[in-house]
Every structure is written in structure tokens, then in C-alpha cells.
């Protein structure tokens, strides 16, 4: 084991209890997207306590600063998201959310505390690297249009411009002590689909007097499935799902309208545009043919996330050196979306997964669930590995 790896692991061990308490504080005090004012202040306070006093706000609740190495050189960026979800926590833990209906159910408390740990570790190792590390504590990953897109518009990738950007995310499917990487396309784009089917309501026993939006909505949903099954190139993974239908109140009264909410996800920007137009065309034409109408609203979401192949390969090799080859796994395509994708369309990026699962401790719940939690030993792995990946990239 190299002296640098040993040094980083020693610092990770030494700072573990402090970062653990930071994670628990953030977990207990979650804030929703674009509302992370207290979280941002807490991050600033901790950075100052580490002797890092140059942090400043961006997009109101984002925090960023640069750490300089022993000599000028290239710039890299490290990113963590800081917002929580509108979920009521069901875990019975001392650090349970104090904010009713708000929970760090996607691990952003872990990402934030990890990056604080990375900052503390690297602040002790500035003589070990050349160049600049830009730290990004980003708000609003969970809510469109995504904090990443806003930070990019406000210049987060400028002055200085990073040559690469690195992001880490918890993964409850991977055991604690392991990490996962995937080169190339990794996570899907995500667009929100909102359909309002309009007809003419009436008594359910008198079909000749009404235009049934429920029947129209049913036909639209069934027909739209052909976009993936019969129109899409089968070599391009695609998902069109509808999670909400709202219309009517009783069994014998036909409503005037029905609302349908869904999501479309894929890995190709050209096909994404075609598919979204097909959703509009099919929905409106079916509604019209059945005597009604359909208003279609597409809320453009995150693009697909692509991990730069060369940069990811360097990180995989560095992770194997730091953790052992047996603890670095290859990831499959993931149909979920992440606004880190915006960065990867601007600069070479690598978004990898930190294992947090521990079946012996009963820590198996997925993200975005009321019982999500982590094996907190992952914090030690997370901050140490990211610190090493940062130095390795600067010195590569």
C-alpha cells in the first residue's frame, strides 16, 4: 500500500467520528429542494472550523470553494447534493428527522458529510497534489429543473473551469465496503408527462349524453405503451410509465376531465425528442377521435448521465488500488435520473456508487423509502476514496 493511501486511510479513521456526527445532524435537520438555508449555513460553519474560510454561496443555498495544491495546475471538481425529500421518516433512530414530512431518504446527508470529510482530509494534504480542487455543495437535485442546471447557468464551471468532475452516490444494493462504477452512459434522462383529457360529464347510465374522459384516458394509456414496444429502437433502453390518474368521485357520474401524470426515460437525446412528440401526437389524436380533447404538458427534465470513459477508467484503477480489486464492482444501466447529468454534458464526469447495505444489521431499504438508512461505516470509505481519487486525478 502506498504511503499516500495509508495516510488518507489514517485521516479517514481519525475524522470518522466527527463526520459521523455531521451526517447525523444533517439527517436530523433535512430541508427540501431550494430551501436548504440552514444546511448551507451549517456547511459554511464546518468548513470554517476546518480552517477553510473562502467558501461562498451560489444560487442562494449552494456552497462552493477552491482548495489549492502546492503548485498551480489543472482544476477538478467534486460535487455533493444537499437537499432532502418530502417523505415522513419511519426509522426509529436517535437522529431521526425532526422536520415532519421531510427526510434524507436519498442519502444526500451522506454525500454532504462525505464531501466535508474530503475537504478536511485534503486540507491536510495540500503538499501532496498540484492544481485546484473545486468543491460544490449543490442544492435541489431532487426537483426540476435541478440545482445542477442552475449552478451551471450561474458559472459554477467557470473561474476556474474544471477539467473533470466527480460525484458519489449511495447505493443500498451494494454492500458497505464496496463501490460501483460504469463507463459510458449510466443513468437515463427523465421528463415529466402531464395529460389533461377533457370530455363532457354526465350520468353514467346515459352514455349517449356524455363524452367519457375516463374511457379516452384508458385508451391513451394503452396506446402510448406502443411508443416503447413498437416505435422505439429496441437497442435504446426506454421507459414510459404513468403513476397517477385522477378523475371522477363516484361510480355513476362521469367527470368532465381526467388527469394523467407520468414519466419518460431514455438514453438518447434524438430519440427523446421523437418520443415526446409521439406522446403529444398520439394523445391528442386519440382524444379527438373519441370526441374529446387532450392537453399535453411535458416538463423537460434531466438529460442522460454519461461517464467519460477515460476518466472513469482512471478512477476504477485508483479505486482498486485504494480498496482492493474485489471491492470495486461494475454497475448496470440505471433507469433512474440524476441532475449530475448536466455536468457530464459540459465536462468529463464520473458518477459512481458507494455501497451502504448491511443485511446483518437490517439495512436493506432502497432510496426514496421511509426506512432508508445506511451502514455508517460507509462514511469512512466514502470520504477516503473520494479524497484519493481527487489527488490521483490531479497527479495523473
N, C-alpha and C positions, 0 to 999 in steps of 0.2 A: 504493500500500500504506500502511495506517495506521501511525502511529508505534508503536502497541501491538503490531501483528503483527510489525513489524520487530524490536522489542525482544525478543519471545518467540522469534522465529527465531534471533536472535543468541545468546540464552541457551541455546537447544537446541543450537546449534553448539558453544558453549563447554563445555557439560556432556556432550556426546556420548561422549567417550572414557571418562569416569568411569562413565556409565550403562551403556556397553558392557561394561566390566569387571564391574560389578554383575550384569548379565544373565548373563555367563559364569560368575561364581561361583555364582549360584543354579542355573544349568543343571547345573553340575558336582556340586552337592550337593542333589539332589532328595529330597523327603520325601513320603510318602503321606498321604492324607487323614486328618485328626485326629492326625497325628504330626509336624506342621511346627514342632517346638520350636526347632530350630536356625535355621530360616528366619525365624521370628518374632523371635528374638534378633538376627539379622543386620539385619532391617528396623529394629528399635529402635536399633541401633548407628549405622546410616546416618542415620537421622533426627536423632539427637543430633549427628552430625558436621556436619549441615546447620544446626545451631543450633535444631532443633525438639525440645524436651525434654519436651513434655507428652503424649507417646504413652503409651498404656496397653493392657493386654491385655483381650480379651473372648473368652469361650468357650475359654480356655486358650491357644490358638495364634493367635487373631486379634489384630490390632493396629489401633488407631484413635486419631485425634487431630483437633483442630479448628484451623484457621488463620483468624485474624480479619483482616478488612479494615480500612480506615481509619475506617469508621463502622459502627455496628450496622445490620443489615438482614436480609434473608431468608437462609435456610440452604439450601445444596445439598450433595449427597453425591457422592463419586467412589469407585468400587469397583474393586479388583483381586483376583483369586483367586490363591492361593499354593501349592496342592498339586500333586503330580505323579501319574503313572500307573504301575501295575505292568507296565511294558514294559522289555525289555532294549534299550538303545540300540545301533544299528548304524552310527551316524555315526562317521567317522574324523576327529575334530576335537580340537584341544588341550583344549577344555573339555567333553569327553565325560563323561557321568555316571560318578561314582566309586562310586555305590551300585548294585551289581549287581541287575538286575531292576527298577530304578526309573528313570523318565525323565520329563523335562518334555516330553512328546510332544503336549501340547495348548497350549503357549505361555504357560503361567501364569508362567514365568520372565520372559517378555516383559512380561506385564501388570504384574507386581510391580515390575520395574525401571523400566518406563514411569511408574508412579504415583509411584515415588520421584523420578524426574526431574521430574514435575509438581510435587511438593512442593517440590523445590529451586527450580524456576523461580518458582513462586508466592510462595515465601518472600521473593523479591527484588522482588515487585511488589505488596505489600500496600497500597501507596498508590494502586494502580490500580483497586481494587474496594471495594465496600461489602458488608457481610454476613459470613457464615461459610461456610467450606468444610470439610465433614467428610470425612476420608479413611478409607477402610475397606479394610484388607488382610485379606481373608476366607479362612479355611481351608475345606477339604473341599468344593469344588464338585463333585468327581468321584464322591462317594459319598453315596448316600441315607442320611439324609433331606436332605442338602445343608447346607453351612455357613450359607447364607443364612437358612434357616428357623430355625436355632439362634440366630444372631445377632439375628434379629428378636425371638425369644422373650426374649432377654437384654437387649433395649432399644436396639439399635443405631439404630433410627429414632425415638428419643426423646432429649430433653435434650441438644442441641436436635433438633427434628423437621425433617428436610429437606423442602423443598417439591418438589424434583426429585432424581433420582438418575441418574448417568451411568456406563455401563460400556463397556469397549472389549475387543474380542477379535480375535486374529489370524485371518487368512483367507488360506490358501495358494492359493485360486483367484483372488485379486485381486493384480495386480502391485504391487510395492513402490512407494510414492509415491501410491497411490490409497486411498480409503476408501469404504465402502458403508453405506447407511442404508436402512431400510424403516420406514414408518409403519404403525401398527396392529399386528395380530397378525403375529408374525415367526417364533417358534420353537414347537415342539409340546410338549404335555405328554408325560410318559413314565412309564409304570407297568410294573413287572416282574411277569411272569406265571409262576408255578411250578405245574406239574401233576404229580401222582404217580398214575399209572394202576396199579391193583392187579388182579391176576388170580390164577391158580393155575398154577404152573410144572409142567413135566413133559418127557417125551421128545418130541422133535419129530415122531417117527413115529407118535405115538399121540394125535391131536388130540381124540379123544373123552374123554380123561382130564384135559385141562387147559383153563384159560380164558386165552387168549393176550393178554397186555397189550400186546404189540407190535402186533398187529392192531388192538386197541382204540385205541392211541395213534395209529396211522396214520389211522384213521377220524376221530378227534377233530381232528387237524391239518387234514385236508382239509375237514371240516365247518366248522371255525372260520373258514376263509377267507371264508365267506359273510357273516360279520359286516360285513366291509368291502365285498364285492362286491354283496350283496343286501339288507342291512339298513340300512347307513349311508346318510345323505343324501349324494348324490354332490357336493354343494356344500361339504361339510365334509371337508377332507383327513384321511385316516385311514390308519394303517399297523398291521398286526398281523403280526409276524414271530417265528419260532421259530429260535433259534440253537444250541440244544443238545438232543440226545436221548441218553439214556443208559439202556441196559437189555440184559442178557444178556452172555455172554462167548464162547460158541462157537455154531457154526451149527446144532447139532442138539439144543440144550437150550433150552426155553422158560423165561424167567425168571418170577419172581413179580410183578415190578413194573418199570415204565418211568418215568423222569423226563423231563419236557419243560420247558425254560426258554425264555421268550420276552419280547417287549416289545410294548406297545400305546401308540400315539401319536396324538394328535389336537389340534384347536384349539377345542373346545367343551366346557365343563365338564358341561353337562347330558348331552350325547351320551356323554361319557367315562364317566359313571356307568352309563348304559344299556348301553354296550358291555361294560364289565367284568362286569356282571351276566349278560349274554348268554354271556360266556366261561364263567362258572360253570355256568349252566343247561345249555348245550349239552354241555359236557364231562362233567358228572355224568350227564345223561340218556343219552348215547351209551354210556358205560361200563356203566351199569345195564342198558341194553337188550341188551348183549352179554355179560352175566353177570358183569361185574366192577364196579369202583368207581373213582372218581377224586376225589382230594383236591385242592382248588384253593386256592392261596395267592396273593393279589395284594398286592404290596408297593407301596403308593402312593408315587409319585414326584413330580416337579416339575410344576407347572401350566404351561399355555402361557404364553409370554412375549409381552407386548403393549407396543409402543412408543407412548407418548402422542403423539397426532397433532400437537397444537400445539407441544409441547416438541421433538419430532423435527424439525418444520418449522423451528423456530428454529435447531436445530443444523445442519441441512442448509445453510441460508443462511450461517451462520457458517463452516462448513467450506469452502464455495465461496469465501468472502472470503479465508480463510486459505490455501487450497491451489489455487484456480482451479477454475472450474466443470467443466472437463474431467477433473478428478481425483476427482470425487465421483460415485459410481455408485449406482443403485438396486438393492437386493437382492430376490431372490425369497423365497418362503416356504422355511423350512428345517425339515426334519422331525427334526433333532437337538434335544436338550433342554438347558437351562441353568438352574441354580438362581437366576440373576439374576431369573428369572421371579417368584420370591416377592416381591422388592422391587416389581416393576411392578404387583402386585395391591394394594400398600399406598400407594404414592406414584407420581406421574407419572414414568415412566422412559424412558430412551433407551439402547438397547444397539446399538452399531454395530461395524463390522468394519474392521480395519486390514490393508491389503494387505501381504503378506510374500513374494510369489512373485518369482522371478527365473530365468527359463528359461535365460538365457545362463550363469548360474552353476550350473545344475543343481538349483536349489532349487525343487522342484515337489511334494514329497511331502505327502500330506494329514496332518491331525492324527490322533492316536492310531495312528501308524505308527512303527516303529523308526528310520526315516530322516527323520522330520520335522525341519526346520530352517527358519531364516528368513534373508532378506537383512537383515542387522543395521542397514542404513540406515533400516529401518522404525522403529527406536527413536527416531531424531531426529524423524520425522514424528509418531510416536505421542505422545511427551511434549509436543511443541509444540502439536499440535492440541488435546489434552485440556486443556491449560492455557488456551488461548484460548477454548475452549468454556465453561470454568468462569467465566472473567471476563465473557464475553459474556452468560451467563445471569444473573449477579449484577447486571450493569449494564443489563440489558434493561428 
